[in-house]
Amino acid sequence: MTTENTIGIVAGVLTGMAALPQLVKVIRERDGRQLSPAMLLVLVSGLSCWVAYGVLREDWPVIITNAFSAFINTSILILRQVYLKK
C-alpha cells in the first residue's frame, strides 16, 4: 500500500467516524427527530457518488472510506425513521 493510499484511508475513516457520535446518540436516545432527513439524503447521495467515482477510477481509498461513511449515515437515516414510527 502506498503512502498516498494510507493517507487517503486514514482521512476517510476519520471523516466517516465524525458521524459515529450522532449514531450513538440516536441509538441511546431512540430519537432522531432533531436530524434533517433532507441533509442525510443529500449526504448519502453525495457519498454514493464518491463511491461510484472511486469504482470508475479503481481508487480503493475513495471506495472504502466513502462506503463506510455512506453506511454510517444511512444507518442514522434508517434509525431516525424507525424511531419516528414508534
Backbone as a printed PyTorch tensor [residue, N CA C, xyz], in Angstrom:
tensor([[[  0.8510,  -1.1760,   0.0000],
         [  0.0000,   0.0000,   0.0000],
         [  0.8990,   1.2420,   0.0000]],

        [[  0.5580,   2.1990,  -0.8190],
         [  1.3550,   3.4130,  -0.9250],
         [  1.0300,   4.3840,   0.2020]],

        [[  1.9170,   5.3430,   0.3840],
         [  1.6870,   6.3810,   1.3840],
         [  0.4220,   7.1670,   1.0560]],

        [[  0.2100,   7.4310,  -0.2330],
         [ -0.9870,   8.1660,  -0.6440],
         [ -2.2590,   7.4110,  -0.2700]],

        [[ -2.2750,   6.1030,  -0.5130],
         [ -3.4360,   5.2880,  -0.1530],
         [ -3.6580,   5.2750,   1.3560]],

        [[ -2.5770,   5.1630,   2.1040],
         [ -2.6810,   5.1460,   3.5630],
         [ -3.2650,   6.4580,   4.0700]],

        [[ -2.7620,   7.5720,   3.5660],
         [ -3.2760,   8.8780,   3.9700],
         [ -4.7540,   9.0070,   3.5800]],

        [[ -5.1000,   8.5530,   2.3790],
         [ -6.4820,   8.6100,   1.9230],
         [ -7.4160,   7.8080,   2.7970]],

        [[ -6.9980,   6.6130,   3.1740],
         [ -7.8320,   5.7640,   4.0240],
         [ -7.9700,   6.3740,   5.4140]],

        [[ -6.8810,   6.8510,   5.9930],
         [ -6.9450,   7.4640,   7.3210],
         [ -7.8600,   8.6930,   7.2940]],

        [[ -7.7100,   9.5330,   6.2930],
         [ -8.5580,  10.7340,   6.1800],
         [-10.0230,  10.3460,   6.0380]],

        [[-10.3050,   9.3660,   5.2150],
         [-11.6830,   8.9440,   5.0070],
         [-12.3000,   8.3080,   6.2360]],

        [[-11.5290,   7.5010,   6.9330],
         [-12.0490,   6.8600,   8.1480],
         [-12.3390,   7.9180,   9.2160]],

        [[-11.4240,   8.8710,   9.3680],
         [-11.6660,   9.9390,  10.3400],
         [-12.9080,  10.7430,   9.9720]],

        [[-13.0780,  11.0280,   8.6990],
         [-14.2620,  11.7520,   8.2470],
         [-15.5240,  10.9270,   8.5100]],

        [[-15.4580,   9.6310,   8.2080],
         [-16.5970,   8.7580,   8.4550],
         [-16.9180,   8.6160,   9.9280]],

        [[-15.8810,   8.6160,  10.7490],
         [-16.0830,   8.4810,  12.1880],
         [-16.7330,   9.7140,  12.7860]],

        [[-16.6980,  10.8160,  12.0770],
         [-17.3110,  12.0400,  12.5920],
         [-18.8010,  11.8440,  12.8610]],

        [[-19.4450,  10.9570,  12.1250],
         [-20.8800,  10.7160,  12.2990],
         [-21.1750,   9.6760,  13.3810]],

        [[-20.1750,   8.9750,  13.8550],
         [-20.4140,   7.9360,  14.8590],
         [-21.0300,   8.4700,  16.1570]],

        [[-20.5780,   9.6070,  16.6910],
         [-21.2370,  10.1100,  17.9000],
         [-22.7280,  10.3830,  17.6850]],

        [[-23.0880,  10.8420,  16.4970],
         [-24.5010,  11.0820,  16.1960],
         [-25.2690,   9.7650,  16.1650]],

        [[-24.6730,   8.7480,  15.5570],
         [-25.3050,   7.4300,  15.5070],
         [-25.5160,   6.8830,  16.9160]],

        [[-24.5040,   6.9970,  17.7530],
         [-24.6090,   6.5190,  19.1390],
         [-25.7050,   7.2840,  19.8820]],

        [[-25.7780,   8.5930,  19.6790],
         [-26.8040,   9.4160,  20.3380],
         [-28.2030,   8.9960,  19.9070]],

        [[-28.3930,   8.7720,  18.6210],
         [-29.7070,   8.3550,  18.1250],
         [-30.0880,   6.9980,  18.7250]],

        [[-29.1390,   6.0840,  18.8050],
         [-29.4170,   4.7530,  19.3630],
         [-29.7390,   4.8550,  20.8530]],

        [[-28.9310,   5.5960,  21.5980],
         [-29.1460,   5.7150,  23.0410],
         [-30.4780,   6.3690,  23.3820]],

        [[-30.7750,   7.4550,  22.6740],
         [-31.9870,   8.2130,  22.9850],
         [-33.2190,   7.6840,  22.2550]],

        [[-32.9950,   6.8040,  21.2900],
         [-34.0910,   6.2800,  20.4690],
         [-34.9450,   7.4170,  19.9120]],

        [[-34.2280,   8.4410,  19.4430],
         [-34.8960,   9.6340,  18.9260],
         [-34.0090,  10.2810,  17.8760]],

        [[-34.5760,  10.5170,  16.7110],
         [-33.8310,  11.1700,  15.6450],
         [-34.5530,  12.3670,  15.0860]],

        [[-35.5190,  12.8670,  15.8460],
         [-36.3210,  13.9990,  15.3540],
         [-35.4850,  15.2350,  15.0700]],

        [[-34.3810,  15.4040,  15.7920],
         [-33.5660,  16.6000,  15.6310],
         [-32.7600,  16.5930,  14.3280]],

        [[-32.7450,  15.4670,  13.6440],
         [-31.9560,  15.3340,  12.4150],
         [-32.7810,  15.6650,  11.1800]],

        [[-32.1470,  16.3250,  10.2430],
         [-32.8030,  16.6660,   8.9890],
         [-32.6880,  15.5000,   8.0090]],

        [[-33.8160,  14.8980,   7.6120],
         [-33.7420,  13.8010,   6.6500],
         [-33.2290,  14.2790,   5.2940]],

        [[-33.5380,  15.5200,   4.9170],
         [-33.0570,  16.0540,   3.6360],
         [-31.5290,  16.1260,   3.6330]],

        [[-30.9450,  16.5960,   4.7340],
         [-29.4880,  16.6750,   4.8280],
         [-28.8690,  15.2860,   4.7280]],

        [[-29.4540,  14.3250,   5.4290],
         [-28.9190,  12.9630,   5.3840],
         [-29.0370,  12.3590,   3.9920]],

        [[-30.1510,  12.6000,   3.3210],
         [-30.3250,  12.0810,   1.9580],
         [-29.3260,  12.6990,   0.9870]],

        [[-29.1140,  13.9920,   1.0980],
         [-28.1400,  14.6600,   0.2310],
         [-26.7310,  14.1300,   0.5200]],

        [[-26.4020,  13.9870,   1.7880],
         [-25.0880,  13.4810,   2.1750],
         [-24.8640,  12.0620,   1.6640]],

        [[-25.8250,  11.1790,   1.8740],
         [-25.6950,   9.7890,   1.4150],
         [-25.6180,   9.7440,  -0.1160]],

        [[-26.3670,  10.5920,  -0.7860],
         [-26.3030,  10.6480,  -2.2510],
         [-24.9030,  11.0750,  -2.7130]],

        [[-24.3620,  12.0950,  -2.0740],
         [-23.0090,  12.5430,  -2.4120],
         [-21.9660,  11.4700,  -2.1360]],

        [[-22.0850,  10.8110,  -1.0030],
         [-21.1470,   9.7350,  -0.6660],
         [-21.2520,   8.5840,  -1.6610]],

        [[-22.4650,   8.2800,  -2.0940],
         [-22.6640,   7.2240,  -3.0910],
         [-22.0120,   7.6030,  -4.4190]],

        [[-22.1030,   8.8720,  -4.7730],
         [-21.4250,   9.3360,  -5.9960],
         [-19.9090,   9.2000,  -5.8670]],

        [[-19.3760,   9.4920,  -4.6760],
         [-17.9470,   9.3070,  -4.4510],
         [-17.5490,   7.8330,  -4.5800]],

        [[-18.3930,   6.9430,  -4.0900],
         [-18.1090,   5.5080,  -4.2380],
         [-18.0830,   5.1380,  -5.7190]],

        [[-19.0650,   5.5990,  -6.4730],
         [-19.1010,   5.3170,  -7.9150],
         [-17.8650,   5.8850,  -8.6060]],

        [[-17.4820,   7.0880,  -8.2460],
         [-16.2810,   7.7150,  -8.7930],
         [-15.0490,   6.8560,  -8.4830]],

        [[-14.9530,   6.4010,  -7.2380],
         [-13.8240,   5.5540,  -6.8470],
         [-13.7970,   4.2580,  -7.6260]],

        [[-14.9680,   3.6690,  -7.8640],
         [-15.0420,   2.4280,  -8.6500],
         [-14.5510,   2.6900, -10.0700]],

        [[-15.0180,   3.7710, -10.6650],
         [-14.6050,   4.0920, -12.0360],
         [-13.0990,   4.3340, -12.1370]],

        [[-12.5240,   4.9150, -11.1070],
         [-11.0810,   5.1980, -11.1050],
         [-10.2650,   4.0550, -10.4870]],

        [[-10.9660,   3.0330,  -9.9670],
         [-10.3180,   1.9240,  -9.2630],
         [ -9.4490,   2.4490,  -8.1140]],

        [[-10.0260,   3.3690,  -7.3670],
         [ -9.3360,   4.0370,  -6.2620],
         [ -9.9080,   3.5180,  -4.9480]],

        [[ -9.2400,   2.5100,  -4.3860],
         [ -9.7580,   1.8280,  -3.2090],
         [ -9.9190,   2.7140,  -1.9800]],

        [[ -9.0080,   3.6380,  -1.6890],
         [ -9.2460,   4.5040,  -0.5330],
         [-10.5440,   5.3040,  -0.6680]],

        [[-10.8330,   5.7990,  -1.8610],
         [-12.0700,   6.5530,  -2.0850],
         [-13.2730,   5.6330,  -1.9230]],

        [[-13.1990,   4.4340,  -2.4610],
         [-14.3140,   3.4820,  -2.3730],
         [-14.5820,   3.0910,  -0.9240]],

        [[-13.5510,   2.6470,  -0.2450],
         [-13.7040,   2.1130,   1.1120],
         [-14.1900,   3.1730,   2.0870]],

        [[-13.5430,   4.3260,   2.0670],
         [-13.8780,   5.3340,   3.0670],
         [-15.2510,   5.9530,   2.8310]],

        [[-15.6110,   6.1670,   1.5850],
         [-16.9230,   6.7460,   1.3190],
         [-18.0290,   5.7180,   1.5070]],

        [[-17.7560,   4.4550,   1.2490],
         [-18.7400,   3.4040,   1.5280],
         [-18.9750,   3.3160,   3.0390]],

        [[-17.9100,   3.4180,   3.8130],
         [-18.0300,   3.4150,   5.2730],
         [-18.8930,   4.5890,   5.7390]],

        [[-18.6020,   5.7740,   5.2270],
         [-19.3820,   6.9660,   5.5920],
         [-20.8380,   6.8310,   5.1680]],

        [[-21.0560,   6.3040,   3.9730],
         [-22.4260,   6.1180,   3.4870],
         [-23.1780,   5.1350,   4.3810]],

        [[-22.5120,   4.0860,   4.8150],
         [-23.1300,   3.1020,   5.7040],
         [-23.5460,   3.7390,   7.0310]],

        [[-22.6460,   4.4950,   7.6400],
         [-22.9390,   5.1360,   8.9240],
         [-24.1200,   6.0950,   8.7810]],

        [[-24.0880,   6.9350,   7.7510],
         [-25.1410,   7.9340,   7.5820],
         [-26.4600,   7.3120,   7.1460]],

        [[-26.4140,   6.2380,   6.3770],
         [-27.6400,   5.5180,   6.0290],
         [-28.2430,   4.8890,   7.2800]],

        [[-27.3890,   4.3720,   8.1410],
         [-27.8630,   3.7990,   9.4080],
         [-28.5660,   4.8570,  10.2460]],

        [[-28.0050,   6.0440,  10.3050],
         [-28.6280,   7.1320,  11.0550],
         [-29.9900,   7.4580,  10.4610]],

        [[-30.0560,   7.5490,   9.1430],
         [-31.3200,   7.8750,   8.4730],
         [-32.3830,   6.8100,   8.7270]],

        [[-31.9950,   5.5480,   8.6330],
         [-32.9400,   4.4520,   8.8660],
         [-33.4260,   4.4580,  10.3130]],

        [[-32.4970,   4.5970,  11.2580],
         [-32.8890,   4.6130,  12.6690],
         [-33.7830,   5.8100,  12.9800]],

        [[-33.5100,   6.9390,  12.3520],
         [-34.3670,   8.1110,  12.5390],
         [-35.8020,   7.7650,  12.1680]],

        [[-35.9660,   7.1210,  11.0290],
         [-37.3130,   6.7630,  10.5620],
         [-37.9420,   5.7090,  11.4690]],

        [[-37.1760,   4.7210,  11.8770],
         [-37.6870,   3.6570,  12.7500],
         [-38.1740,   4.2460,  14.0670]],

        [[-37.3830,   5.1260,  14.6780],
         [-37.7700,   5.7030,  15.9680],
         [-38.9220,   6.6900,  15.8450]],

        [[-39.0800,   7.3260,  14.6800],
         [-40.2080,   8.2330,  14.4830],
         [-41.5300,   7.4580,  14.4390]],

        [[-41.4950,   6.2370,  13.9570],
         [-42.7060,   5.4270,  13.8400],
         [-43.1780,   4.9000,  15.1740]],

        [[-42.2950,   4.8630,  16.1560],
         [-42.6600,   4.3150,  17.4760],
         [-43.3090,   5.3610,  18.3350]]])
